[in-house]
Amino acid sequence: MLESIRGPRDLTRYSYAELDALSAEIRSFLIEKVSKTGGHLGPNLGVVELTIALHRVFESPKDVLVFDTGHQSYVHKILTGRADGFENLRQRGGLAGYPNRRESEHDVIENSHASTALSWADGIARAFKVQGIKDRTVVALVGDGALTGGMSWEALNNIASANNLRLVIVVNDNERSYSPTIGGLATYLSTLRTTSGYERFLDWGKGVLEKTPVVGAPIYETLHGVKKGIKDIVAPQGMFEDLGLKYVGPVDGHNIEALETALNHAKNFGEPVIVHAITEKGRGHAPAVNDEAEKFHAVGIVDPETGVPLAKSSASWTSIFSDELLKLGAERPDIVAITAAMLGPTGLDQFQQKFPDRTFDVGIAEQHAVTSAAGMAFAGLHPIVAVYSTFLNRAFDQLLLDVALHKAGVTFVLDRAGVTGDDGPSHHGIWDLALTGIVPTMHVAAPRDAARLRETLNEAVAISDAPSMVRFPKGPVNADIPAFERRDGIDVLYRGESADVLLVSVGSMATIAVEAASQAYREDVGVTVIDPRWVKPLPASLITMAQRYKSVVVLEDGIRHGGIASTISEMFRDAGLQVPIHSIGVPLEFIEHSKRAEILTDLGMTAQNITRELVAWSSAIKDSGFTPQQEEKQRQQDGTSGQSRSR
């Protein structure tokens, strides 16, 4: 049947029994394809029936479907005619791992950061209303985890205050499996009362909603039956109805007929409605279902039967950080760990096992995580906030005004910094160096290898009167690159025989930098490679060191605009040092999904290409016959400004 699906309307000709068979076929298809390419397998196995029901009830793209995070959109892609592209999922030129407007008119949100879909949906629905459009419905599919994000509650608060918005919110509650209801009000309430899912709803209300401003108190009262009596003790709809939102559910998220009934009721209501669907993440694939920790959320290339990774395993940057943090935690009882729904991916799960009372997972709430860390620092702790680099973007205001302004001793550990590869533009960690570069009091380290990661992490947590940050890339850690010497905090990794080029290597780019310097030597160009380790603040000795060279080149895996090269250029200009500066880094643009090595090749960030540029720049200076000092004298004679040059 899957071969006959070229668009959502093809689903309408099948019976429910046939749709169940189609669901099984889609699961087999996903397991086969994603195990070869890698990707978000667990979330998509859990939403097969739900996505089928959505596309049967709503008419996409006339009705607008928006996916929160987007990693649960594989089934949506299959049903909108893209099954043939799954051979190249997340590969260069192939299907993106998230919705992508260039692929299909059925895709809307390309940003894969969680808790944003409700605001998107609110905006689209209000736009339809302003334009007098009454025959289009907006549907937002959000995971239960997304509701831990403050942005979701900001959106809900505004959605509830609106009239005549054709907006349906589908909450995909996939934390635990669910026993489907049989029918009848008594059975429904009995099942609801006795499911662990309902008990979790109560715990969630106590732990999260009670702290939600404005709307939290009445919701919490409803949970305890204070406002409406015993009925609300056993029915969670009161939580949302107090906001003015109609609630439908819970619905068995794997029963297409039940889902369609609920979705049709919601669609025909003409006002904002929440449909609560209970699904099983990883459904139909034993390795995913049995993976209690992460539910096979995202996988690399794996055996489709066992789920065992096929790629060779090696030490990762994340594991090195995790091991070192355990040692620090044992030595210092004031160290605590904070993350935003990423315990396993950031390596904090090991710390949690050993120090459960000192580990805090705040859910998808990066802003809260950062400001809470500021409070912990004020009270005498040293928090370590571990998130992916891309997700620190969401909490920049809190980093700037709650942490840095108050000189809080908080250490940020950014995993997946730099070019990350196949998850696409919203997951690249290429902005952190530029963002933190404008934060007063901030200390930023970019370790080049495992030894320097351990070293800089220890140095970071020793800073008690200012925020610090340690950032590292995705994947296996480089082999250690020992320094010839450490001069005033700067590691010298390779020393050229002549003072042609000083190559400043940032973080994990050191391997490429040393290789390029070695190749340039064979072209009679002397290149000295240095690693400052701490790129903010930069060591003052860098000025003295640079004076000996004809040019300075900066190699960094962040955006060039406002990056480390820009900082060095400003530093030299303030010191009156006139040395040409060339920047090799990431251009100011959004980079599509592809393998990291392919992207670096596209950007010219390979040893071979850098060697060519080093030779060309050095030759240009030699051909001019001027040293930097002679160039400055000539500029003064010509009456031109004496600013350092930057590529």
C-alpha positions as CSV (number, residue, x, y, z in Angstrom):
1,M,0.0,0.0,0.0
2,L,2.8,2.4,0.8
3,E,3.8,2.6,-2.9
4,S,0.3,3.9,-3.7
5,I,0.6,6.9,-1.3
6,R,1.6,9.9,-3.3
7,G,-0.3,12.4,-1.2
8,P,-2.6,12.7,1.8
9,R,-5.8,12.3,-0.2
10,D,-4.7,8.8,-1.1
11,L,-5.4,7.8,2.5
12,T,-9.1,8.3,2.2
13,R,-9.8,5.2,0.1
14,Y,-8.7,2.8,2.8
15,S,-10.7,1.1,5.5
16,Y,-9.5,1.1,9.1
17,A,-8.3,-2.4,8.8
18,E,-6.2,-1.5,5.8
19,L,-4.9,1.6,7.6
20,D,-3.7,-0.6,10.4
21,A,-1.8,-2.7,7.8
22,L,-0.4,0.5,6.3
23,S,0.8,1.6,9.7
24,A,2.7,-1.7,10.1
25,E,4.2,-1.2,6.6
26,I,5.3,2.3,7.4
27,R,7.0,1.1,10.6
28,S,8.9,-1.6,8.7
29,F,9.9,1.0,6.1
30,L,11.2,3.4,8.8
31,I,13.2,0.8,10.6
32,E,14.8,-0.3,7.3
33,K,15.6,3.1,6.1
34,V,16.6,5.0,9.2
35,S,18.8,2.2,10.5
36,K,20.9,2.8,7.3
37,T,21.0,6.6,7.4
38,G,20.6,7.4,11.1
39,G,18.0,9.7,12.4
40,H,15.1,10.1,14.8
41,L,13.6,6.6,14.8
42,G,11.8,6.3,18.1
43,P,9.6,9.5,17.9
44,N,8.4,8.6,14.4
45,L,7.5,5.0,15.2
46,G,5.2,6.4,17.9
47,V,3.2,8.8,15.6
48,V,2.4,6.6,12.7
49,E,-1.4,6.3,13.3
50,L,-1.6,9.8,14.7
51,T,-0.1,11.3,11.5
52,I,-2.3,9.2,9.3
53,A,-5.4,10.4,11.2
54,L,-4.2,14.0,11.0
55,H,-3.9,13.8,7.2
56,R,-7.3,12.1,6.8
57,V,-9.1,14.7,8.9
58,F,-7.3,17.8,7.8
59,E,-6.6,18.9,4.2
60,S,-2.9,19.8,4.0
61,P,-1.6,22.2,2.8
62,K,-4.9,24.1,2.9
63,D,-5.1,23.2,6.5
64,V,-1.7,24.1,8.0
65,L,0.1,21.4,10.0
66,V,3.0,22.6,12.2
67,F,5.3,20.2,13.9
68,D,7.1,21.2,17.2
69,T,10.8,20.2,17.0
70,G,10.1,18.6,13.6
71,H,11.9,15.4,14.4
72,Q,8.6,13.6,14.4
73,S,7.8,14.5,10.8
74,Y,9.1,11.4,9.0
75,V,5.7,9.8,8.7
76,H,4.3,13.2,7.5
77,K,7.0,13.2,4.8
78,I,6.1,9.7,3.7
79,L,2.4,10.6,3.4
80,T,3.1,13.7,1.5
81,G,4.9,11.9,-1.3
82,R,8.5,11.7,-0.2
83,A,8.9,8.0,0.6
84,D,11.3,7.6,-2.4
85,G,13.7,10.1,-0.9
86,F,14.3,8.2,2.3
87,E,17.3,6.4,0.8
88,N,19.1,9.7,1.3
89,L,17.6,10.9,4.5
90,R,19.9,13.5,6.2
91,Q,22.4,13.0,3.4
92,R,23.9,15.6,1.1
93,G,21.2,16.7,-1.3
94,G,18.7,14.3,0.2
95,L,15.7,14.7,2.5
96,A,16.2,16.9,5.6
97,G,15.7,15.3,9.0
98,Y,13.2,18.1,9.8
99,P,10.4,19.8,7.8
100,N,11.9,21.8,5.0
101,R,9.9,24.3,2.8
102,R,12.1,23.6,-0.2
103,E,11.0,20.0,-0.1
104,S,7.2,20.4,0.0
105,E,4.3,22.8,0.3
106,H,3.2,20.7,3.3
107,D,6.2,21.8,5.4
108,V,6.1,25.0,7.5
109,I,8.5,25.2,10.5
110,E,12.1,24.5,9.6
111,N,13.4,25.5,13.1
112,S,13.8,22.4,15.2
113,H,13.9,24.1,18.6
114,A,11.2,22.8,20.9
115,S,8.2,24.7,22.3
116,T,7.8,27.0,19.3
117,A,4.9,25.4,17.4
118,L,2.1,26.9,19.5
119,S,3.3,30.4,18.9
120,W,3.6,29.7,15.2
121,A,0.1,28.2,15.1
122,D,-1.3,31.2,17.0
123,G,0.3,33.6,14.5
124,I,-1.0,31.7,11.5
125,A,-4.5,31.3,12.8
126,R,-4.7,35.0,13.7
127,A,-3.5,35.9,10.3
128,F,-6.3,33.9,8.7
129,K,-8.8,35.6,11.0
130,V,-7.5,39.1,10.1
131,Q,-7.8,38.2,6.4
132,G,-11.4,36.8,6.9
133,I,-10.4,33.3,6.0
134,K,-12.8,30.9,7.7
135,D,-12.2,27.6,5.9
136,R,-8.6,26.9,7.0
137,T,-7.7,25.2,10.2
138,V,-4.2,25.3,11.9
139,V,-3.0,22.2,13.6
140,A,0.0,22.2,16.0
141,L,1.5,18.8,16.9
142,V,3.5,19.2,20.2
143,G,5.1,16.6,22.4
144,D,4.3,16.5,26.1
145,G,7.9,17.5,26.7
146,A,7.4,20.7,24.8
147,L,4.9,21.8,27.4
148,T,7.7,22.1,29.9
149,G,9.0,25.1,27.9
150,G,7.8,28.5,29.0
151,M,7.2,29.6,25.5
152,S,4.4,27.0,25.2
153,W,2.6,28.5,28.1
154,E,3.1,32.0,26.8
155,A,1.4,30.9,23.6
156,L,-1.4,29.0,25.5
157,N,-2.2,32.0,27.5
158,N,-2.7,34.1,24.4
159,I,-4.5,31.4,22.4
160,A,-7.0,31.0,25.2
161,S,-7.8,34.7,25.1
162,A,-8.7,34.6,21.4
163,N,-12.1,34.1,19.9
164,N,-12.9,32.4,16.6
165,L,-9.5,30.9,16.1
166,R,-9.6,27.7,14.1
167,L,-6.8,26.1,16.0
168,V,-6.3,22.5,17.1
169,I,-3.5,21.6,19.5
170,V,-2.6,17.9,19.4
171,V,-0.5,16.9,22.5
172,N,1.5,13.8,21.7
173,D,2.0,12.3,25.1
174,N,4.6,9.5,24.5
175,E,6.4,9.2,27.8
176,R,4.7,5.9,28.6
177,S,2.6,3.3,26.9
178,Y,-1.1,3.5,27.3
179,S,-3.9,0.9,27.8
180,P,-6.6,2.0,25.3
181,T,-10.1,2.8,26.6
182,I,-12.9,0.5,25.6
183,G,-15.8,3.0,25.7
184,G,-18.4,4.4,28.0
185,L,-18.0,7.2,30.5
186,A,-17.5,4.9,33.5
187,T,-14.8,2.8,31.8
188,Y,-13.2,6.0,30.6
189,L,-13.0,7.5,34.0
190,S,-12.0,4.3,35.6
191,T,-9.1,3.8,33.1
192,L,-8.1,7.4,33.5
193,R,-7.9,7.1,37.3
194,T,-5.9,4.0,37.3
195,T,-3.3,4.7,34.5
196,S,0.2,5.7,35.5
197,G,-0.2,8.4,32.8
198,Y,-2.9,10.1,34.9
199,E,-0.8,10.0,38.0
200,R,2.0,11.6,36.0
201,F,-0.4,14.3,35.0
202,L,-1.0,15.1,38.7
203,D,2.8,15.1,39.4
204,W,3.3,17.3,36.4
205,G,0.7,19.8,37.6
206,K,2.3,20.0,41.1
207,G,5.9,20.2,39.9
208,V,5.4,22.5,36.9
209,L,2.1,24.2,36.7
210,E,2.1,25.5,40.3
211,K,5.2,27.5,39.3
212,T,3.6,29.0,36.2
213,P,2.8,32.7,36.6
214,V,-0.7,34.0,36.3
215,V,-2.3,30.7,35.1
216,G,-0.5,28.3,37.4
217,A,-2.4,28.8,40.6
218,P,-5.9,28.1,39.2
219,I,-4.7,25.1,37.3
220,Y,-3.0,23.7,40.4
221,E,-6.3,24.2,42.4
222,T,-8.2,22.4,39.7
223,L,-5.9,19.4,40.0
224,H,-6.7,19.1,43.6
225,G,-10.4,19.5,43.1
226,V,-10.6,22.8,45.1
227,K,-12.5,24.8,42.5
228,K,-14.8,22.4,40.8
229,G,-15.2,19.5,43.1
230,I,-14.5,15.8,42.9
231,K,-15.0,15.6,39.1
232,D,-11.8,17.5,38.5
233,I,-9.8,15.2,40.7
234,V,-10.3,12.4,38.1
235,A,-10.5,14.5,34.9
236,P,-7.5,16.5,33.7
237,Q,-9.4,18.6,31.3
238,G,-10.0,21.1,34.0
239,M,-6.4,22.1,33.7
240,F,-6.9,23.4,30.2
241,E,-10.5,24.5,30.6
242,D,-9.6,26.9,33.3
243,L,-7.5,28.6,30.6
244,G,-10.5,28.7,28.4
245,L,-9.4,25.9,26.2
246,K,-11.6,22.9,25.3
247,Y,-10.0,19.6,26.0
248,V,-10.6,16.2,24.2
249,G,-9.0,13.1,25.5
250,P,-7.0,11.2,26.5
251,V,-7.3,9.3,23.2
252,D,-5.4,6.1,22.2
253,G,-2.8,7.5,19.8
254,H,-2.6,4.1,18.0
255,N,-6.4,3.8,17.3
256,I,-7.0,5.6,14.0
257,E,-10.8,5.5,14.3
258,A,-10.7,7.0,17.8
259,L,-8.2,9.6,16.8
260,E,-10.4,10.7,13.8
261,T,-13.4,11.0,16.0
262,A,-11.6,13.3,18.4
263,L,-9.9,15.3,15.7
264,N,-13.2,15.8,13.8
265,H,-14.9,17.1,17.0
266,A,-12.0,19.5,17.5
267,K,-12.0,20.7,13.8
268,N,-15.7,21.4,13.8
269,F,-15.7,23.3,17.1
270,G,-14.3,26.4,15.5
271,E,-12.4,27.5,18.6
272,P,-9.0,26.5,20.1
273,V,-9.2,22.8,21.2
274,I,-6.6,20.5,22.8
275,V,-6.6,16.9,21.8
276,H,-4.6,14.7,24.1
277,A,-3.2,11.6,22.5
278,I,-1.3,8.9,24.4
279,T,1.3,7.1,22.2
280,E,4.2,4.7,22.7
281,K,7.5,6.1,21.6
282,G,9.4,3.5,19.5
283,R,6.2,1.4,19.0
284,G,6.7,-1.8,16.9
285,H,10.5,-2.0,17.3
286,A,11.7,-4.0,20.3
287,P,15.1,-2.3,20.7
288,A,13.4,1.1,20.8
289,V,10.7,0.1,23.2
290,N,13.2,-1.6,25.5
291,D,15.4,1.5,25.5
292,E,13.9,3.0,28.7
293,A,16.5,5.8,28.9
294,E,16.2,7.5,25.5
295,K,13.6,5.4,23.7
296,F,15.8,5.3,20.6
297,H,15.1,8.9,20.2
298,A,18.0,9.4,17.7
299,V,20.2,6.7,16.3
300,G,23.2,6.4,14.1
301,I,23.6,3.6,11.6
302,V,22.3,0.5,13.4
303,D,21.4,-3.2,12.8
304,P,17.7,-3.0,11.9
305,E,16.9,-6.2,13.9
306,T,18.9,-5.6,17.1
307,G,19.4,-1.8,17.1
308,V,23.1,-2.4,17.9
309,P,25.3,0.4,16.4
310,L,27.3,-0.7,13.4
311,A,29.8,2.1,13.4
312,K,33.0,1.7,15.4
313,S,32.8,3.1,18.9
314,S,35.4,5.5,20.1
315,A,35.8,8.0,22.9
316,S,33.6,11.0,22.4
317,W,34.0,14.6,23.6
318,T,30.8,14.1,25.6
319,S,32.2,11.0,27.4
320,I,35.4,12.8,28.3
321,F,33.4,15.7,29.8
322,S,31.2,13.2,31.7
323,D,34.1,11.4,33.2
324,E,35.9,14.6,34.3
325,L,32.7,16.0,35.8
326,L,32.4,12.9,38.0
327,K,35.8,13.5,39.4
328,L,35.1,17.2,40.0
329,G,31.8,16.3,41.7
330,A,33.6,13.9,44.1
331,E,36.1,16.6,45.0
332,R,33.7,19.5,45.3
333,P,30.3,19.1,47.0
334,D,29.3,22.6,45.8
335,I,29.3,21.6,42.1
336,V,25.8,20.9,40.7
337,A,24.7,20.0,37.2
338,I,21.8,21.5,35.3
339,T,20.4,20.6,31.8
340,A,17.3,21.2,29.8
341,A,15.9,17.7,28.9
342,M,19.3,16.5,27.8
343,L,20.8,14.4,30.6
344,G,22.0,11.6,28.4
345,P,23.0,13.6,25.3
346,T,25.2,15.9,27.3
347,G,26.7,13.2,29.5
348,L,25.1,14.3,32.8
349,D,23.3,11.0,33.2
350,Q,26.4,9.6,34.9
351,F,26.6,12.5,37.3
352,Q,22.9,12.1,38.1
353,Q,23.4,8.4,39.0
354,K,26.2,9.3,41.5
355,F,24.8,12.7,42.7
356,P,21.0,12.6,42.2
357,D,20.4,15.4,44.6
358,R,22.9,17.6,42.8
359,T,21.5,17.1,39.3
360,F,18.6,19.2,37.9
361,D,16.8,18.5,34.6
362,V,14.5,21.5,34.2
363,G,12.8,20.2,31.0
364,I,12.8,22.1,27.7
365,A,13.4,25.4,29.5
366,E,16.9,26.8,28.8
367,Q,16.0,30.3,30.0
368,H,14.9,29.0,33.4
369,A,18.0,26.7,33.6
370,V,20.4,29.7,33.2
371,T,18.6,32.1,35.6
372,S,18.2,29.3,38.1
373,A,21.9,28.6,37.9
374,A,22.5,32.3,38.7
375,G,20.4,31.8,41.8
376,M,22.3,28.7,42.8
377,A,25.6,30.6,42.4
378,F,24.4,33.4,44.6
379,A,23.5,30.8,47.3
380,G,27.0,29.3,47.3
381,L,27.0,26.6,44.7
382,H,28.9,26.3,41.4
383,P,26.4,25.2,38.7
384,I,27.5,23.6,35.5
385,V,24.9,24.1,32.8
386,A,25.3,21.5,30.0
387,V,23.4,22.0,26.8
388,Y,24.0,21.8,23.0
389,S,25.6,24.9,21.6
390,T,22.6,25.7,19.5
391,F,20.3,25.8,22.5
392,L,22.3,28.4,24.4
393,N,21.0,30.8,21.8
394,R,17.6,30.6,23.5
395,A,18.9,31.8,26.8
396,F,21.2,34.7,25.7
397,D,19.3,37.4,27.7
398,Q,19.5,35.3,30.9
399,L,23.3,34.6,30.2
400,L,23.9,38.3,29.7
401,L,21.8,40.0,32.4
402,D,21.2,37.3,35.1
403,V,24.6,35.6,35.0
404,A,27.2,37.9,33.6
405,L,25.8,41.2,35.0
406,H,25.8,39.6,38.5
407,K,29.2,38.0,38.0
408,A,27.8,34.7,38.8
409,G,30.2,31.7,39.0
410,V,28.4,29.5,36.5
411,T,30.1,27.2,34.1
412,F,28.5,26.5,30.7
413,V,29.4,23.4,28.9
414,L,28.4,23.5,25.2
415,D,28.3,20.2,23.4
416,R,27.9,20.0,19.6
417,A,29.7,23.3,19.0
418,G,30.8,24.3,15.5
419,V,29.6,22.6,12.4
420,T,27.5,19.5,13.4
421,G,26.4,18.1,10.1
422,D,23.3,16.2,9.2
423,D,20.7,17.7,11.5
424,G,20.8,20.9,9.5
425,P,20.8,24.7,10.0
426,S,19.1,24.9,13.4
427,H,21.5,22.4,15.0
428,H,24.8,23.9,13.9
429,G,26.6,25.4,16.9
430,I,28.3,28.2,15.0
431,W,27.0,31.2,16.9
432,D,28.3,30.6,20.4
433,L,31.7,32.3,20.0
434,A,30.2,35.4,18.5
435,L,27.4,35.6,21.1
436,T,29.6,35.1,24.1
437,G,32.2,37.4,22.7
438,I,30.0,40.4,23.5
439,V,29.2,39.3,27.1
440,P,31.2,41.3,29.7
441,T,33.1,39.2,32.3
442,M,32.7,36.0,30.3
443,H,35.5,33.5,30.1
444,V,35.5,31.1,27.0
445,A,37.6,28.1,26.5
446,A,37.9,26.0,23.3
447,P,39.8,22.8,24.1
448,R,41.6,21.1,21.1
449,D,41.6,17.6,22.5
450,A,40.7,15.4,25.5
451,A,43.6,16.5,27.7
452,R,42.7,20.2,27.2
453,L,39.0,19.5,27.8
454,R,39.8,18.1,31.2
455,E,42.3,21.0,31.9
456,T,40.0,23.8,30.8
457,L,37.0,22.3,32.7
458,N,39.0,22.3,35.9
459,E,40.1,25.9,35.2
460,A,36.5,27.0,34.4
461,V,35.1,25.7,37.7
462,A,37.9,27.5,39.6
463,I,36.4,30.8,38.4
464,S,34.0,31.9,41.1
465,D,33.4,35.6,40.3
466,A,32.4,35.4,36.6
467,P,30.7,33.0,34.1
468,S,32.9,30.6,32.2
469,M,32.2,28.4,29.2
470,V,33.9,25.3,27.7
471,R,32.8,24.3,24.2
472,F,33.5,21.3,22.1
473,P,32.2,19.6,18.9
474,K,30.1,16.6,18.1
475,G,31.6,13.1,17.7
476,P,34.8,11.3,18.5
477,V,37.6,13.3,20.3
478,N,40.8,14.1,18.5
479,A,44.1,12.4,19.4
480,D,45.9,14.6,22.0
481,I,48.1,17.2,20.4
482,P,50.9,18.1,22.9
483,A,52.4,21.6,22.8
484,F,56.1,22.3,22.2
485,E,55.8,24.9,24.9
486,R,53.2,27.0,26.7
487,R,54.1,30.7,26.6
488,D,52.0,32.9,28.9
489,G,49.0,30.6,28.6
490,I,49.3,30.1,24.8
491,D,50.3,26.6,23.5
492,V,52.7,26.5,20.6
493,L,51.8,23.4,18.5
494,Y,54.0,23.9,15.5
495,R,56.9,26.2,14.9
496,G,57.9,27.4,11.4
497,E,61.5,28.1,10.5
498,S,60.6,31.6,9.3
499,A,58.2,34.2,10.7
500,D,55.9,34.3,7.7
501,V,52.5,33.3,9.3
502,L,51.2,33.0,12.8
503,L,48.2,30.6,12.6
504,V,45.8,31.0,15.5
505,S,43.9,27.7,15.9
506,V,40.6,27.7,17.8
507,G,39.6,24.5,19.6
508,S,39.2,21.3,17.6
509,M,40.5,22.9,14.4
510,A,44.1,22.3,15.7
511,T,44.5,19.0,13.8
512,I,43.8,20.7,10.5
513,A,45.9,23.7,11.4
514,V,49.0,21.6,12.2
515,E,48.6,19.6,9.0
516,A,48.3,22.8,7.0
517,A,51.4,24.3,8.6
518,S,53.3,21.1,7.8
519,Q,52.3,21.2,4.2
520,A,53.1,24.9,3.9
521,Y,56.6,24.2,5.1
522,R,57.1,22.1,2.0
523,E,56.1,25.2,0.0
524,D,58.8,27.2,1.7
525,V,56.3,29.1,3.9
526,G,57.0,29.2,7.6
527,V,53.9,28.8,9.7
528,T,53.8,28.8,13.5
529,V,50.6,27.3,15.0
530,I,49.4,28.5,18.4
531,D,46.3,27.5,20.5
532,P,45.2,30.2,23.0
533,R,43.0,27.6,24.7
534,W,41.0,30.5,26.3
535,V,39.7,32.7,23.5
536,K,37.9,35.1,25.9
537,P,39.6,37.0,27.3
538,L,42.5,36.6,24.8
539,P,46.0,36.5,26.4
540,A,47.7,39.9,26.1
541,S,50.9,38.1,25.1
542,L,49.3,37.4,21.8
543,I,50.2,40.9,20.8
544,T,53.8,40.5,21.6
545,M,53.9,37.2,19.8
546,A,52.2,38.5,16.6
547,Q,54.7,41.3,16.2
548,R,57.3,38.9,14.9
549,Y,55.1,37.7,12.0
550,K,54.3,39.1,8.6
551,S,50.6,38.1,8.8
552,V,48.2,36.4,11.2
553,V,45.6,33.8,10.2
554,V,42.7,32.7,12.5
555,L,41.1,29.3,12.0
556,E,37.8,28.9,13.8
557,D,34.7,26.7,13.5
558,G,32.2,29.5,14.3
559,I,30.9,32.4,12.2
560,R,33.6,34.8,11.0
561,H,31.3,37.8,11.7
562,G,32.0,38.8,15.3
563,G,34.1,35.7,15.9
564,I,37.6,35.3,17.2
565,A,39.3,36.8,14.2
566,S,37.2,39.9,14.7
567,T,38.2,40.1,18.4
568,I,41.9,39.7,17.6
569,S,41.6,42.4,14.9
570,E,40.1,44.8,17.4
571,M,42.7,43.8,20.0
572,F,45.6,44.6,17.6
573,R,44.0,47.8,16.5
574,D,43.6,49.0,20.0
575,A,47.3,48.2,20.6
576,G,48.4,50.0,17.5
577,L,49.7,46.8,16.0
578,Q,49.6,46.8,12.2
579,V,49.6,43.1,11.0
580,P,47.4,41.8,8.2
581,I,44.8,39.4,9.6
582,H,43.0,36.8,7.6
583,S,40.0,34.9,8.8
584,I,39.1,31.3,8.0
585,G,35.7,30.4,9.4
586,V,32.0,29.9,8.8
587,P,30.3,32.5,6.6
588,L,27.3,34.4,7.9
589,E,24.6,32.1,6.4
590,F,22.4,29.1,7.3
591,I,24.1,25.9,6.3
592,E,22.0,23.0,5.1
593,H,22.3,19.4,6.3
594,S,25.3,17.4,5.1
595,K,28.1,15.4,6.7
596,R,30.5,17.6,8.7
597,A,33.4,16.7,6.5
598,E,31.5,17.7,3.4
599,I,30.5,21.0,4.9
600,L,34.0,21.8,6.0
601,T,35.2,21.0,2.4
602,D,32.6,23.4,1.0
603,L,33.8,26.1,3.3
604,G,37.4,25.6,2.4
605,M,38.2,24.5,5.9
606,T,40.5,21.6,4.9
607,A,44.2,21.2,5.4
608,Q,44.8,21.3,1.6
609,N,42.8,24.4,0.9
610,I,44.2,26.2,4.0
611,T,47.7,25.4,2.8
612,R,47.0,27.0,-0.6
613,E,45.6,30.1,1.1
614,L,48.6,30.4,3.5
615,V,51.0,30.1,0.6
616,A,49.0,32.7,-1.5
617,W,48.8,35.2,1.3
618,S,52.5,34.8,2.2
619,S,53.5,35.2,-1.5
620,A,51.4,38.3,-1.8
621,I,53.3,39.9,1.1
622,K,56.7,38.8,-0.2
623,D,55.9,40.1,-3.7
624,S,54.9,43.5,-2.3
625,G,58.4,43.8,-0.8
626,F,57.0,45.4,2.4
627,T,57.1,44.2,5.9
628,P,54.1,45.1,8.1
629,Q,56.1,47.9,9.6
630,Q,57.1,49.3,6.2
631,E,53.5,49.1,5.0
632,E,52.4,51.2,8.1
633,K,55.1,53.8,7.3
634,Q,53.9,53.9,3.6
635,R,50.3,54.3,4.8
636,Q,51.2,57.2,7.0
637,Q,53.0,58.9,4.1
638,D,50.0,58.3,1.9
639,G,47.7,59.7,4.6
640,T,45.6,56.5,4.8
641,S,44.3,55.0,8.0
642,G,46.4,52.3,9.6
643,Q,43.9,49.6,10.4
644,S,44.7,45.9,10.2
645,R,43.1,44.1,7.3
646,S,40.7,41.2,7.7
647,R,39.5,38.8,5.0
